[in-house]
Amino acid sequence: MILRRNRLGRSPVHVSELAFGAAGIGNLFTTVSDTQAEQAVAAAWECGIRYFDTAPHYGLGLSERRLGHLLRAMPRHEYVLSTKVGRLLEPAPGAGDDLVNGFAVPATHRRRWDFSAEGVRRSIQDSLTRLGLDRIDIVYLHDPDDHAEQALEQAYPELERLRAQGVLGAIGVGMNRTGLLGRFVRDTDIDTILLAGRYTLLDQQGLTDLFPLAQRRGVSVVVGGVFNSGLLADPRPGATFDYAPASAGMLSRALELKAACEKYGVPLRAAALRFPFGHPAVAAVLVGVRNAAEVNDAAALLHQQIPDLLWAELKDRGLLPADVPTLQEAG
């Protein structure tokens, strides 16, 4: 299976339109076996996925170790790998488990925020060691919400130096605050942003200011969290929206979306996955997966045909803004 590849900004990096989010194989919420992780990566490769994203934060390095081990068997020139900086891992033995941070792993280390230039260099070197690979293609500043000044004044310039030296191919920022992302787009020469949960069927915060700014600045968008942590995958009582119980109003809206999709024989999950591609700034959609079945499902959803009439009906019923670009309008 061949997936389209899109260039990130003005960088030399081209990513597959569907990206493998590796938090799941870092034991996000529940344990994933080595075999399941191996099968997930193998399925992704078979489906044509050539962009893999990880971070030190995911399972205290487990995601990076597993992903690097599995990708070492693949031709290095054929795939793109991203990881993140901003959290250093420091040994902290005997601290119980890491479920307080959402990962089912022993808490052998603690995370320490660090967006200094030295912290960036150390984080990249530590990631390369865990990955066992010779390079990282994209480095994201990871959740700099409460560290914006240090990230802008120290971390970003260091990444820019490394990019100029050819150590990495592209620089990004990953978070879910559109306002602060806009500041990075406006005040730096980043190549891409990873926007989580803010350009979905239920939340289009990115559309108003951030996406037009990104287009003007030549910055590509990678969209994560297209299912808003579960509500758009399976809208039902008890489902979560952005990792908290969905409100009655939000659940009602998700059920309306589901009913409209079913009228046209389209799974809600397919519409949710395909929706971001209507915007020309979007280069890829990143989906978190933990096993081969989830990978194959995401690939099938990507290729699901969405009738023009479905998008039109969602707009007519006020379930999507009238001016939101959809796949057919983007041509």
Protein Blocks (a to p, Z undefined) as FASTA:
>chain_A
ZZddddehjbfbdcdfbdcdfklmnopoiacdfklmmmmmmmmmmnopabdcddfklonh
mlmmmmmmmmmmpcfklpccdddehiacdddehilpaklnopacdffbccdddfbfklmm
mmmmmmmmmnopabdfbdcdehillmmmmmmmmmmmmmmmmmmnomambdcdddfbfklm
mmmmmmmccfbdcdehiacfkbcklmmmmmmmmmmnopacddehklnoolmmogcehiae
ehiacdfklmmmmmmmmmmmmmnopafklmmmmmmmmpmklmbdcdddfbfklmmmmmmm
mmpccdfklmmmmmmnopacfklccfklnZZ
